[in-house]
C-alpha cells in the first residue's frame, strides 16, 4: 500500500457573534457665556463615535465617546444648540474561539434619555446607550489537498477565498475657509457627509482621496428662520499597509465625527474631524479534495466543512426613502429636521436575502404658543437588489450615510425625502464539505467473473459517484462511455469496466 496524502491548512469562518454593552449616561452640560441662556429643552440626541476597537485574548475592547447634542429654546435667540463629549471604554467577553483576524462592526442606539434644565446655565442628562458589536470567529482546518498511489480516485474542488488582510481606523482633521453672514445669530448644527472619490492600492500604500460636504445650520440675528450653508472640505490620505498590491479589494468609508466653526480668526473656517475606516481583502482560489476512494482497498474517510467568504457584490449607490410625518399639533409650523442613518442589516425574506436599515428623523416644529417642539420618526431604506440564499450567510463591510434631506409641509403633514449613500463590500459565507483524512484498509476481493457492468444512470448523477459505488476508475468510465462532462445530462445506460 503506497497511498500518499498531502494536506494544506485553510481558515474557516465560524458562527457570527454579537455582543451588547450598556453605557450609563449621567452628566451635566454647562452653557458657555457666548450662548444665550436656556428657557426650554427641546431635544437631546446621542451620536456614537468609536475611536478604537481591538481584541486582546478573550475580550473585545471598545473605546470612544458619545456626542451628546442638546437643542434648546432661548427667549433671546430662539432655537440654540450645545453639545458635550461623553467618553467611554467597554470590555466585552468573547466565547472560546479565535477572533484575532476578525473585522469588528459596532453600532448603537439610545435606550432612554432624560434631559432637564436645572437653571438657565446648567442642564442634567440621564440615560443609557446600548452599544452592539458584531464579529465572526475563525479556526484553522487541515484538509487533504492531493492524493497519490494506492489506486486512489479523487474528486478535486476549487473554491474562491476572500481573505481579510488588514483593518485600519484613521482619525483625520481637515480645514476649509467659509464665508459667514455678518448678522450670524446662533449656529444650531454643523454636520458632514464624507465621500471617498478615489482609493488606490500601490505597493504597500493606500491613497485615499475624497471630500466632506459640511452643512451649517444657523439663524440670523433678530430672525428665527433656519438657514443652511454648504462647504466642501477635501481630504487626501496616504496610508502604509503590509502585503497588499493593486489586485487587492478595498472598502473605504469616511464617517464625520465632529465639526467646529472658527469664527474668531482673521479668516473664518470650518474644521472637520473624520474617521476613515479602511478594510483590505485579497481574492484567492483554494483547492482541496472533495471526495476520494480506492479501487484496490477499502477506505475510511473523514470530512470537515470549510466556510469561507466570497465577494457577493460591490456596493456604491444612492438610496432614497420617503415618508409622511404627522405633526402632533394642528397649528404646528415645521422648522427643521435632524437625521441619522442606522447600519445596513441583511435579512431573510422568503428564499432571498435583502439589505435593510432605518433612518431616524427628528422634526423640529413650533406650536401655536411659540414653543419649539420635536417629534421623532423612523423611515426604512433598502437595497434595490435581492440576493440568493438566507441573510445569515451575508455580511456588509461598509457604511450608509445621509447625504441630503428635503422636507415640505402640507397642512398638518410633513413630506420627508431622505437621500443616502451606501458604499462597501457585500460578502457571502459559502460552505464546502471537504476531505480531512483518508485511510486504506483491507484489499477489495477480486470478482474475476465480472469484467463489465451495465448501470442505468439518471440525469444529474456524477460519474465520480457512479465509479465510487463500484470501485471503478472514474476516468475509465468517462472514456468508455464517451462522456465529455463529469455530470450526466440525460438518463442513459453506463458501461462500468472493472478496475485493474
Residue pairs with C-beta under 8 A, 6 or more apart in sequence:
1 150
1 297
1 440
2 149
2 150
3 147
3 148
3 149
3 150
3 152
3 294
3 297
3 438
3 440
4 147
4 148
4 149
4 150
5 144
5 147
5 437
5 438
6 144
6 145
6 146
6 147
6 148
7 142
7 143
7 144
7 145
8 142
8 143
8 145
8 286
8 288
9 140
9 141
9 142
9 143
10 140
10 141
10 142
10 143
10 161
10 286
10 288
10 306
10 308
11 101
11 138
11 139
11 140
11 141
11 163
11 308
12 138
12 139
12 140
12 141
12 304
12 305
12 306
12 307
12 308
13 136
13 137
13 138
13 307
13 308
13 309
13 429
14 97
14 136
14 137
14 138
14 139
14 307
15 136
15 137
16 134
16 135
16 136
16 392
16 395
17 94
17 95
17 97
17 99
17 134
17 135
17 136
17 137
18 132
18 133
18 134
19 60
19 92
19 93
19 94
19 132
19 133
19 134
20 130
20 131
20 132
20 133
21 62
21 90
21 92
21 130
21 131
21 133
22 111
22 128
22 129
22 130
22 131
23 66
23 86
23 88
23 90
23 108
23 128
23 129
23 130
23 131
24 128
25 46
25 66
25 68
25 86
25 113
25 125
25 126
25 127
25 128
25 129
26 125
26 126
27 68
27 84
27 86
27 124
27 125
28 118
28 122
28 123
28 124
28 125
29 68
29 70
29 82
29 83
29 84
29 122
29 123
29 124
29 125
30 121
30 122
31 37
31 38
31 82
31 120
31 121
31 122
31 123
32 82
35 74
35 80
35 82
35 186
36 74
36 75
36 76
36 77
36 80
36 186
37 74
37 75
37 76
37 120
37 121
38 72
38 73
38 74
38 117
38 119
38 120
38 121
38 123
39 72
39 73
39 74
39 75
39 120
40 72
40 73
40 117
40 371
40 372
41 70
41 71
41 72
41 73
41 115
41 116
41 117
41 123
42 71
42 72
42 73
42 79
42 364
42 372
42 373
42 374
43 70
43 71
43 338
43 362
43 364
43 374
44 68
44 69
44 70
44 71
44 113
44 115
44 125
44 127
45 68
45 69
45 70
45 71
45 338
45 340
45 362
46 66
46 67
46 68
46 69
46 110
46 113
46 127
46 129
47 66
47 67
47 69
47 257
47 340
48 64
48 66
48 67
48 106
48 107
48 108
48 129
48 131
49 64
49 65
49 66
49 67
49 257
49 258
49 275
50 62
50 63
50 64
50 106
50 169
51 63
51 64
51 65
51 169
51 171
51 275
52 61
52 62
52 63
52 64
52 169
53 60
53 61
53 62
53 63
53 104
53 106
53 133
53 169
54 60
54 61
55 61
55 94
55 99
55 100
55 102
55 104
55 135
58 93
58 94
58 95
58 96
59 91
59 92
59 93
59 94
60 91
60 92
60 94
60 99
60 104
60 133
60 135
61 89
61 90
61 91
62 88
62 89
62 90
62 91
62 92
62 106
62 131
62 133
63 88
63 89
63 90
64 87
64 88
65 85
65 86
65 87
65 88
66 85
66 86
66 88
66 129
67 83
67 84
67 85
67 86
67 257
67 258
68 83
68 84
68 85
68 86
68 125
69 81
69 82
69 83
69 189
70 81
70 82
70 83
70 115
70 123
70 125
71 79
71 80
71 81
71 188
71 338
71 364
71 372
71 374
72 79
72 80
72 81
72 82
72 117
72 123
73 79
73 80
73 371
73 372
74 80
74 186
77 185
77 186
77 219
77 221
77 224
78 186
78 219
78 224
78 372
79 186
79 188
79 219
79 224
79 226
79 335
79 336
79 364
79 372
80 186
80 188
81 186
81 187
81 188
81 189
82 123
90 131
92 133
95 137
97 137
97 138
97 139
98 137
98 138
98 139
98 140
99 135
99 137
99 138
100 138
101 138
101 164
102 135
102 136
102 137
102 138
102 164
103 135
103 136
103 164
103 167
103 279
103 397
104 133
104 134
104 135
104 167
105 133
105 134
105 135
105 343
105 397
106 131
106 132
106 133
106 134
107 131
107 132
107 342
107 343
108 129
108 130
108 131
108 132
109 129
109 130
109 132
109 342
110 127
110 128
110 129
110 130
111 127
111 128
111 129
111 130
112 127
112 128
113 125
113 126
113 127
113 128
114 125
114 126
114 127
115 123
115 124
115 125
115 126
116 123
116 124
117 123
118 124
136 395
141 304
141 306
141 436
142 436
143 288
143 289
143 304
143 306
143 434
143 435
143 436
144 288
144 289
144 292
144 434
144 435
144 436
144 437
144 438
145 287
145 288
145 289
146 154
146 289
147 154
147 289
147 292
147 438
150 294
150 296
150 297
150 440
151 294
151 295
151 296
151 297
151 499
152 292
152 293
152 294
152 295
152 438
153 292
153 293
153 294
153 295
153 464
153 467
153 468
153 473
153 474
154 289
154 291
154 292
155 289
155 290
155 291
155 292
155 462
155 464
155 474
156 287
156 288
156 289
156 290
157 287
157 288
157 289
157 290
157 432
157 434
158 285
158 286
158 287
159 285
159 286
159 287
159 288
159 306
159 308
159 310
159 430
159 432
160 283
160 284
160 285
160 286
160 308
160 310
160 311
160 430
161 283
161 284
161 285
161 286
161 308
161 309
161 310
162 249
162 281
162 282
162 283
162 284
162 308
162 309
162 310
162 311
162 427
163 281
163 282
163 284
164 279
164 280
164 281
164 309
165 241
165 243
165 244
165 248
165 280
165 281
165 282
166 241
166 242
166 243
166 244
166 278
166 279
166 280
167 277
167 278
167 279
167 280
168 239
168 241
168 276
168 277
168 278
168 279
169 275
169 276
169 277
169 278
170 237
170 239
170 275
170 276
170 278
171 257
171 273
171 274
171 275
171 276
172 235
172 237
172 273
172 274
172 275
172 276
173 271
173 272
173 273
173 274
174 212
174 233
174 234
174 235
174 271
174 272
174 274
175 233
175 262
175 269
175 270
175 271
175 272
176 214
176 231
176 232
176 233
176 234
176 269
176 270
176 272
177 267
177 268
177 269
178 216
178 229
178 231
178 261
178 268
178 269
178 270
179 268
180 218
180 229
180 261
180 263
180 268
181 218
181 220
183 220
183 221
183 222
183 223
184 218
184 220
184 221
184 263
185 218
185 219
185 220
185 221
185 222
185 223
186 218
186 219
187 216
187 217
187 218
187 261
188 217
188 218
188 219
188 226
188 336
189 215
189 216
189 217
189 338
190 214
190 215
190 216
190 217
190 259
190 260
190 261
190 270
191 214
191 215
191 217
191 256
191 259
192 212
192 213
192 214
192 215
192 233
192 256
192 259
192 272
192 274
193 212
193 213
193 215
193 256
193 401
193 402
193 403
193 421
194 210
194 211
194 212
194 213
194 235
194 253
194 254
194 255
194 256
194 274
194 401
195 210
195 211
195 212
195 213
195 254
195 403
195 421
195 423
196 208
196 209
196 210
196 252
196 253
196 254
196 423
197 209
197 210
197 211
198 207
198 208
198 209
198 210
199 206
199 207
199 208
199 209
199 250
199 252
199 278
200 206
200 207
200 246
201 207
201 241
201 244
201 245
201 246
201 248
201 250
201 280
202 246
203 245
203 246
204 240
204 241
204 242
204 243
204 244
205 238
205 239
205 240
205 241
206 237
206 238
206 239
206 241
206 244
206 250
206 252
206 278
206 280
207 236
207 237
207 238
208 235
208 236
208 237
208 238
208 239
208 252
208 276
208 278
209 234
209 235
209 236
209 237
210 234
210 235
210 254
211 232
211 233
211 234
211 235
212 232
212 233
212 234
212 235
212 254
212 256
212 272
212 274
213 230
213 231
213 232
213 233
213 403
214 230
214 231
214 232
214 233
214 259
214 270
214 272
215 228
215 229
215 230
216 228
216 229
216 230
216 231
216 261
216 270
217 226
217 227
217 228
217 336
218 226
218 227
218 229
219 225
219 226
219 227
220 227
226 335
226 336
231 270
233 270
233 272
235 254
235 274
237 276
239 278
241 280
244 280
244 282
247 282
247 283
248 280
248 281
248 282
248 283
249 280
249 281
249 282
249 283
249 311
249 425
250 278
250 279
250 280
250 281
251 277
251 278
251 279
251 281
251 397
251 398
251 423
251 424
251 425
252 276
252 277
252 278
252 423
253 276
253 277
253 398
253 399
253 423
253 424
254 274
254 275
254 276
254 277
255 274
255 275
255 277
255 399
255 401
256 272
256 273
256 274
257 273
257 274
257 275
258 272
258 273
259 270
259 271
259 272
259 273
260 270
260 271
260 273
261 268
261 269
261 270
261 271
262 268
262 269
262 270
262 271
277 399
279 397
279 425
281 311
281 425
283 311
286 308
288 306
288 432
288 434
288 435
289 434
289 435
290 432
290 433
290 434
290 435
291 301
291 435
291 464
291 468
292 299
292 301
292 435
292 438
293 299
293 301
293 468
293 471
294 440
294 444
294 471
295 444
295 471
295 472
295 473
295 499
296 443
296 444
296 499
297 440
297 441
297 442
297 443
297 444
298 440
298 441
298 442
298 443
298 444
299 438
299 439
299 440
299 441
300 438
300 439
300 441
301 435
301 437
301 438
302 435
302 436
302 437
302 438
303 433
303 434
303 435
303 436
304 433
304 434
304 436
305 431
305 432
305 433
305 434
306 431
306 432
306 433
306 434
307 429
307 430
307 431
307 432
308 429
308 430
308 432
309 395
309 427
309 428
309 429
309 430
310 427
310 428
310 429
310 430
311 425
311 426
311 427
311 428
312 387
312 394
312 426
312 427
312 428
313 385
313 387
313 425
313 426
314 425
314 426
315 383
315 396
315 398
315 422
315 423
315 424
315 425
315 426
316 422
316 423
317 383
317 384
317 421
317 422
318 403
318 419
318 420
318 421
318 422
319 381
319 382
319 383
319 384
319 400
319 419
319 420
319 421
319 422
320 381
320 417
320 418
320 419
320 420
321 359
321 379
321 380
321 381
321 417
321 418
321 420
322 379
322 415
322 416
322 417
322 418
323 377
323 379
323 415
323 416
324 413
324 414
324 415
324 416
325 361
325 363
325 375
325 377
325 413
325 414
325 416
326 412
326 413
327 334
327 363
327 365
327 375
327 409
327 412
327 413
327 414
328 373
328 375
329 365
329 367
329 368
329 373
330 412
331 367
331 368
332 365
332 366
332 367
332 368
332 373
332 412
333 365
333 366
333 409
334 363
334 364
334 365
334 407
334 409
334 414
335 364
335 365
335 366
335 372
336 363
336 364
337 361
337 362
337 363
337 364
337 405
337 407
337 416
338 361
338 362
338 364
339 359
339 360
339 361
339 362
339 402
339 405
339 418
340 359
340 360
340 402
341 357
341 358
341 359
341 360
341 381
341 400
341 401
341 402
341 420
342 357
342 358
342 359
342 360
342 400
343 357
343 399
343 400
344 355
344 356
344 357
344 383
344 396
344 398
344 400
344 422
344 424
345 355
345 356
345 357
345 391
346 353
346 354
346 355
346 387
346 391
346 394
346 395
346 396
346 426
347 353
347 354
347 355
347 356
347 391
348 354
348 390
348 391
348 392
349 386
349 391
351 388
351 389
352 386
352 387
352 388
352 389
353 386
353 387
353 388
353 389
353 390
353 391
353 393
353 394
354 382
354 383
354 386
354 387
354 391
355 382
355 383
355 396
355 426
356 380
356 381
356 382
356 383
357 380
357 381
357 382
357 400
358 378
358 379
358 380
358 381
359 378
359 379
359 380
359 381
359 402
359 418
359 420
360 376
360 377
360 378
361 376
361 377
361 378
361 379
361 405
361 416
361 418
362 374
362 375
362 376
363 374
363 375
363 376
363 377
363 407
363 414
363 416
364 372
364 373
364 374
365 372
365 373
365 374
365 375
366 372
366 373
367 373
377 416
379 416
379 418
381 400
381 418
381 420
383 422
387 394
387 426
387 428
389 428
393 428
393 429
393 430
394 426
394 427
394 428
394 429
395 426
395 427
395 429
396 424
396 425
396 426
396 427
397 424
397 425
397 427
398 422
398 423
398 424
398 425
399 422
399 423
399 424
400 420
400 421
400 422
401 420
401 421
402 418
402 419
402 420
403 419
403 420
403 421
404 418
404 419
405 416
405 417
405 418
405 419
406 416
406 417
407 414
407 415
407 416
407 417
408 414
408 415
409 415
444 471
447 498
450 498
451 497
451 498
452 495
452 496
452 497
452 498
453 470
453 495
453 496
453 498
454 493
454 494
454 495
454 496
455 466
455 470
455 493
455 494
455 495
455 496
456 491
456 492
456 493
456 494
457 466
457 488
457 491
457 492
457 493
457 494
458 488
458 491
459 488
459 489
459 490
459 491
460 487
460 488
461 487
461 488
462 486
462 487
462 488
463 474
463 477
463 478
463 483
463 486
463 487
463 488
464 474
464 486
466 472
466 477
466 494
466 496
467 473
467 474
467 476
467 477
467 496
468 474
470 496
471 499
472 496
472 497
472 498
472 499
473 497
473 499
476 497
476 499
477 483
477 494
477 495
477 496
477 497
478 486
480 495
480 496
480 497
481 494
481 495
488 494
